[in-house]
Amino acid sequence: MREIIKLTCVPCEIPGRSNYFQTKNKKTKTEKLLTKKYCKFCRKHTDHKESKV
């Protein structure tokens, strides 16, 4: 079963501000997702981690 997660910028980390939404299979991937994406607020590529929807 795939669930929607949101990705937030690690350096910014302002509550409520999310940059990306993605789906993830929570049965096979139990650890938190960490990817490198572009943050429009920092204006550079930074790490984005999974947070609550």
N, C-alpha and C positions, 0 to 999 in steps of 0.2 A: 504494500500500500504506500503510495507516494503522498507526501505531505508538503505543504508550502512552508518555506523558511525565508527569513529575511537576512540580508547580509549588511553589516554596518562596518564603517571604517574604524580600524583600531586606533590610530592617532587622534581622530576627531572625538569619537565615542560620546556624542551628545545624545542623551535619551530622547527617543522618539524620531530621530533622524535616521532613515534607512536609505541606502543607495540602490540596492538590487533586491529582487525577489527571485527565488529559485525553488525547484522541487527536489526532494530527496527521498530515497527509499530508507525509511527508518529501521526496517528489519535487518537489512544487510549492512548499513552504515550507521553504527551506533555512536561513533565519536563526532565531535563538532567539526564542521566544515571550515577550512581556512584556505582562502584563495587570494591571489593578487589581482586586483582590479583597479580601474581608474576612479578616483574620488573627485567629483566636480567641486567640492568645497576646498580640498587641499590643493587641487589642480596638479596632481601627480599620481603615479601608480603606487598604491599602498596595500597592505594586507587587510582583507575583509573577513570577519568571522561571523559565524552563525549566531543569531540572537532570537529571542522570543517574538512571535508574531502578535 
